[in-house]
Amino acid sequence: MKMKLAGLVSAVSLAVCVAAPVQAKEEAMTLRLGFEVSLDSPQGVGAKEMARVASEMSKGKINIELYPEQKLGTGPQMIEMVKKGELDVFQGGAGMFSSMEGRFNVFDIPYLFDSVNQAYKVLDSKFGREMLATLEPHGLKGMSFWENGIRVVTNNVRPITKPEDLVGLKMRVMPANAVHVTLWKHLGTEPTPLPFGEIYGKLKSGELDGQEHPIAPIYAGKFYEVQKYLSLTNHMYGPLIQIMNLEKFKSMPKKTQTILMKASYAGAVAMRKFSNDNAAKFLEDMKQKGVIVNDVDTKPFREKARPIIEQQFVEKNGDAWLKKINTMLGKK
């Protein structure tokens, strides 16, 4: 991880060049970081590493307090809090930011990436920093891309082996993201946008049949207690975006900005490593707890899901981001 951080010195230096001309004096500070899932989740692991690195690099002057499990509000609510300066840092799904910058919906195109390494190649590049910079007109500093991982489907009705198996399922989908509603309607489900913290209860009560998330959040959310089937559809890679109030970031000394950017990326790397190292373990543990796991031929899902979402994305947002990603990955 230290080697990866060292390699990003130049990138971080570029990212903090937005600093205000007059820099504030370095002082001890406490920042609040809110997120939707538990402290034991991959996000929690990353957040703890970010706090550790920030404290270590600042010799104890930067203290980051962690507020997991929607203690400060839902994802969309926390984004608004950051914009207003009521919360310092938040990390949430890239789709939550699509109302500000519609091109972030590029990540909602099914099967955009074939692996997490393809995603990292794009997100950690100069182009990735350019994407984050599109949040600045909205008063937000895009710190770094974190991740949810590659999404799979769970439900209580039947194993999902072909697209038709999804028809009629009552599915939870990401809130504040119309593309997800469109996708799951197209696949024949009855989609219900819902904050992460409400999923478990709705699955337990039977108000929902299923949901879709990467393996690590499924495990952290203990959905294995209320779901019978897990199908490895691997239909979408979900990045997270970590943000800070832009005005507050600009008011900080350049050294503090650099520390926070490096700490943010350190958290992202720690989160990714934790997710990748433990995905197989989490999956096996869920099997032991009674969840029926099945592999999936993804080709029919790709053919059913991708064209309509890709077409709608291009019609609404243009194809520049999509072309750039495909070029970077040697596609099309």
DACORPE-V597701 format. One record per pair of residues at least 24 apart in sequence whose C-alpha atoms are under 8 Angstrom apart, sorted by the first residue. I is the first residue (numbers start at 1). J is the second residue. D is the distance in whole Angstrom. If there is no record, write none. Layout:
[[I | J | D] [I | J | D]]
This chain:
[[1 | 266 | 7] [1 | 269 | 7] [1 | 270 | 8] [5 | 262 | 7] [5 | 265 | 7] [5 | 266 | 7] [8 | 262 | 8] [11 | 126 | 8] [12 | 258 | 6] [12 | 261 | 6] [12 | 262 | 7] [13 | 258 | 7] [15 | 129 | 8] [15 | 261 | 8] [16 | 254 | 7] [16 | 257 | 6] [16 | 258 | 6] [16 | 261 | 8] [18 | 250 | 7] [19 | 249 | 8] [19 | 250 | 5] [19 | 251 | 7] [19 | 252 | 8] [19 | 253 | 8] [19 | 254 | 7] [20 | 250 | 5] [20 | 251 | 6] [23 | 251 | 6] [23 | 252 | 6] [23 | 253 | 5] [23 | 254 | 7] [24 | 251 | 6] [24 | 252 | 6] [24 | 253 | 5] [25 | 252 | 8] [25 | 253 | 6] [26 | 252 | 8] [26 | 253 | 6] [26 | 256 | 7] [27 | 61 | 7] [28 | 60 | 8] [28 | 61 | 4] [28 | 62 | 6] [28 | 63 | 8] [29 | 61 | 6] [29 | 62 | 5] [29 | 63 | 6] [30 | 62 | 6] [30 | 63 | 5] [30 | 64 | 6] [30 | 65 | 7] [31 | 62 | 8] [31 | 63 | 6] [31 | 64 | 5] [31 | 65 | 6] [31 | 88 | 6] [31 | 89 | 7] [32 | 64 | 6] [32 | 65 | 5] [32 | 66 | 6] [32 | 67 | 7] [32 | 87 | 6] [32 | 88 | 5] [32 | 89 | 6] [33 | 64 | 7] [33 | 65 | 6] [33 | 66 | 5] [33 | 67 | 6] [33 | 87 | 7] [33 | 88 | 6] [33 | 89 | 5] [33 | 90 | 6] [34 | 66 | 6] [34 | 67 | 5] [34 | 68 | 6] [34 | 70 | 7] [34 | 71 | 8] [34 | 72 | 7] [34 | 78 | 7] [34 | 87 | 8] [34 | 89 | 6] [34 | 90 | 5] [34 | 91 | 7] [35 | 67 | 6] [35 | 68 | 5] [35 | 69 | 6] [35 | 70 | 6] [35 | 75 | 7] [35 | 90 | 6] [35 | 91 | 6] [35 | 92 | 7] [36 | 68 | 6] [36 | 69 | 5] [36 | 70 | 5] [36 | 71 | 8] [36 | 74 | 7] [36 | 75 | 6] [36 | 92 | 8] [36 | 196 | 7] [36 | 197 | 7] [37 | 68 | 6] [37 | 69 | 4] [37 | 70 | 7] [37 | 196 | 7] [37 | 197 | 7] [37 | 217 | 8] [37 | 220 | 8] [37 | 221 | 8] [38 | 68 | 5] [38 | 69 | 5] [38 | 220 | 7] [38 | 221 | 8] [39 | 68 | 6] [39 | 69 | 8] [40 | 220 | 7] [41 | 216 | 7] [41 | 217 | 7] [41 | 220 | 5] [42 | 216 | 7] [42 | 217 | 8] [42 | 271 | 5] [42 | 272 | 8] [42 | 274 | 6] [42 | 275 | 6] [43 | 271 | 6] [44 | 68 | 7] [44 | 271 | 8] [45 | 267 | 8] [45 | 270 | 7] [45 | 271 | 6] [45 | 274 | 7] [46 | 266 | 8] [46 | 267 | 4] [46 | 268 | 6] [46 | 269 | 7] [46 | 270 | 5] [46 | 271 | 4] [47 | 267 | 6] [48 | 267 | 7] [49 | 263 | 8] [49 | 266 | 7] [49 | 267 | 5] [49 | 270 | 7] [50 | 263 | 5] [50 | 264 | 6] [50 | 265 | 8] [50 | 266 | 6] [50 | 267 | 4] [51 | 263 | 7] [53 | 263 | 5] [53 | 266 | 7] [54 | 259 | 6] [54 | 260 | 6] [54 | 263 | 5] [57 | 259 | 7] [58 | 256 | 8] [58 | 259 | 7] [69 | 197 | 7] [70 | 197 | 7] [74 | 195 | 6] [75 | 195 | 8] [76 | 176 | 7] [82 | 140 | 8] [82 | 243 | 8] [82 | 244 | 6] [82 | 245 | 5] [83 | 138 | 8] [83 | 139 | 6] [83 | 140 | 6] [83 | 245 | 6] [84 | 245 | 8] [85 | 245 | 6] [85 | 248 | 8] [87 | 245 | 8] [88 | 244 | 6] [88 | 245 | 6] [89 | 242 | 7] [89 | 243 | 6] [89 | 244 | 5] [89 | 245 | 7] [90 | 242 | 6] [90 | 243 | 5] [90 | 244 | 7] [91 | 146 | 8] [91 | 240 | 6] [91 | 241 | 5] [91 | 242 | 4] [91 | 243 | 6] [92 | 240 | 5] [92 | 241 | 6] [92 | 242 | 7] [93 | 147 | 8] [93 | 148 | 7] [93 | 238 | 7] [93 | 239 | 6] [93 | 240 | 4] [93 | 241 | 6] [94 | 238 | 7] [94 | 239 | 6] [94 | 240 | 5] [94 | 241 | 6] [95 | 176 | 7] [95 | 177 | 6] [96 | 175 | 7] [96 | 176 | 6] [96 | 177 | 6] [98 | 177 | 7] [99 | 176 | 8] [99 | 177 | 8] [100 | 135 | 7] [100 | 138 | 7] [101 | 134 | 7] [101 | 135 | 7] [102 | 316 | 8] [102 | 317 | 6] [103 | 313 | 8] [103 | 317 | 6] [103 | 321 | 7] [105 | 179 | 7] [105 | 313 | 7] [106 | 310 | 8] [106 | 313 | 7] [106 | 321 | 7] [106 | 322 | 7] [107 | 236 | 8] [107 | 237 | 7] [107 | 238 | 7] [107 | 239 | 7] [108 | 179 | 7] [108 | 180 | 7] [108 | 236 | 7] [108 | 237 | 8] [108 | 238 | 8] [108 | 309 | 8] [109 | 236 | 7] [109 | 306 | 6] [109 | 309 | 6] [109 | 310 | 6] [109 | 313 | 8] [110 | 235 | 5] [110 | 236 | 5] [110 | 302 | 7] [110 | 305 | 6] [110 | 306 | 5] [110 | 309 | 8] [111 | 234 | 8] [111 | 235 | 5] [111 | 236 | 5] [111 | 237 | 7] [111 | 302 | 7] [111 | 306 | 7] [112 | 236 | 7] [112 | 237 | 8] [113 | 236 | 8] [113 | 237 | 7] [116 | 149 | 7] [116 | 150 | 8] [116 | 237 | 7] [118 | 329 | 7] [119 | 237 | 8] [122 | 325 | 7] [122 | 328 | 7] [136 | 246 | 7] [139 | 245 | 6] [139 | 246 | 5] [139 | 247 | 7] [140 | 243 | 6] [140 | 244 | 6] [140 | 245 | 5] [140 | 246 | 5] [140 | 247 | 8] [141 | 243 | 5] [141 | 244 | 5] [141 | 245 | 6] [141 | 246 | 5] [141 | 249 | 7] [142 | 241 | 7] [142 | 242 | 6] [142 | 243 | 5] [142 | 244 | 7] [143 | 241 | 7] [143 | 242 | 5] [143 | 243 | 5] [143 | 244 | 7] [143 | 261 | 6] [143 | 264 | 6] [143 | 265 | 8] [144 | 241 | 6] [144 | 242 | 6] [144 | 243 | 8] [144 | 261 | 8] [144 | 264 | 6] [144 | 265 | 6] [144 | 268 | 7] [145 | 239 | 6] [145 | 240 | 6] [145 | 241 | 5] [145 | 242 | 6] [145 | 265 | 8] [145 | 268 | 7] [146 | 239 | 6] [146 | 240 | 5] [146 | 241 | 6] [146 | 242 | 7] [146 | 267 | 8] [146 | 268 | 5] [146 | 269 | 8] [146 | 271 | 7] [146 | 272 | 7] [147 | 238 | 6] [147 | 239 | 4] [147 | 240 | 5] [147 | 241 | 8] [147 | 268 | 7] [147 | 271 | 8] [147 | 272 | 7] [148 | 213 | 8] [148 | 214 | 6] [148 | 216 | 8] [148 | 217 | 7] [148 | 237 | 7] [148 | 238 | 5] [148 | 239 | 6] [148 | 240 | 6] [149 | 214 | 5] [149 | 215 | 8] [149 | 216 | 8] [149 | 237 | 5] [149 | 238 | 5] [149 | 239 | 7] [149 | 275 | 8] [150 | 213 | 7] [150 | 214 | 5] [150 | 215 | 8] [150 | 234 | 6] [150 | 235 | 7] [150 | 236 | 6] [150 | 237 | 4] [150 | 238 | 6] [151 | 212 | 6] [151 | 213 | 5] [151 | 214 | 4] [151 | 215 | 7] [151 | 233 | 7] [151 | 234 | 5] [151 | 235 | 6] [151 | 236 | 5] [151 | 237 | 6] [151 | 238 | 7] [152 | 212 | 5] [152 | 213 | 6] [152 | 214 | 6] [152 | 215 | 7] [152 | 230 | 7] [152 | 231 | 6] [152 | 232 | 5] [152 | 233 | 5] [152 | 234 | 5] [152 | 235 | 7] [152 | 236 | 8] [153 | 210 | 7] [153 | 211 | 6] [153 | 212 | 4] [153 | 213 | 7] [153 | 230 | 6] [153 | 231 | 5] [153 | 232 | 7] [153 | 233 | 6] [154 | 210 | 5] [154 | 211 | 6] [154 | 212 | 6] [154 | 227 | 6] [154 | 228 | 7] [154 | 229 | 5] [154 | 230 | 4] [154 | 231 | 6] [155 | 209 | 5] [155 | 210 | 4] [155 | 211 | 7] [155 | 227 | 5] [155 | 228 | 6] [155 | 229 | 5] [155 | 230 | 7] [156 | 209 | 6] [156 | 210 | 6] [156 | 226 | 8] [156 | 227 | 5] [156 | 228 | 5] [156 | 229 | 6] [157 | 209 | 7] [157 | 228 | 8] [157 | 229 | 8] [158 | 229 | 7] [159 | 229 | 6] [159 | 230 | 7] [159 | 231 | 6] [159 | 292 | 8] [159 | 293 | 8] [159 | 294 | 7] [160 | 230 | 8] [160 | 231 | 6] [160 | 294 | 8] [160 | 296 | 8] [161 | 231 | 7] [161 | 294 | 8] [161 | 295 | 8] [161 | 296 | 6] [161 | 297 | 7] [162 | 296 | 8] [162 | 297 | 8] [162 | 300 | 7] [162 | 301 | 7] [163 | 187 | 7] [163 | 300 | 7] [163 | 301 | 6] [163 | 304 | 7] [164 | 188 | 8] [169 | 208 | 8] [169 | 209 | 6] [169 | 210 | 7] [170 | 207 | 8] [170 | 208 | 5] [170 | 209 | 5] [170 | 210 | 6] [171 | 208 | 6] [171 | 209 | 6] [171 | 210 | 5] [171 | 211 | 5] [171 | 212 | 8] [172 | 199 | 7] [172 | 208 | 7] [172 | 210 | 6] [172 | 211 | 5] [172 | 212 | 7] [173 | 211 | 7] [173 | 212 | 7] [179 | 309 | 7] [182 | 309 | 8] [183 | 305 | 7] [183 | 309 | 7] [186 | 305 | 8] [187 | 304 | 8] [187 | 305 | 7] [200 | 226 | 7] [203 | 227 | 7] [215 | 279 | 6] [215 | 282 | 7] [215 | 283 | 7] [216 | 275 | 6] [216 | 278 | 8] [216 | 279 | 6] [216 | 282 | 7] [219 | 282 | 6] [219 | 283 | 8] [219 | 286 | 8] [224 | 286 | 6] [224 | 289 | 7] [224 | 290 | 8] [224 | 291 | 6] [227 | 291 | 7] [228 | 290 | 7] [228 | 291 | 5] [228 | 292 | 6] [229 | 291 | 6] [229 | 292 | 5] [229 | 293 | 6] [229 | 294 | 8] [230 | 291 | 7] [230 | 292 | 6] [230 | 293 | 5] [230 | 294 | 7] [231 | 293 | 6] [231 | 294 | 5] [231 | 295 | 6] [231 | 296 | 7] [232 | 293 | 7] [232 | 294 | 6] [232 | 295 | 5] [232 | 296 | 6] [233 | 295 | 7] [233 | 296 | 6] [233 | 297 | 8] [233 | 298 | 6] [233 | 301 | 8] [234 | 298 | 8] [235 | 298 | 8] [235 | 301 | 8] [235 | 302 | 8]]
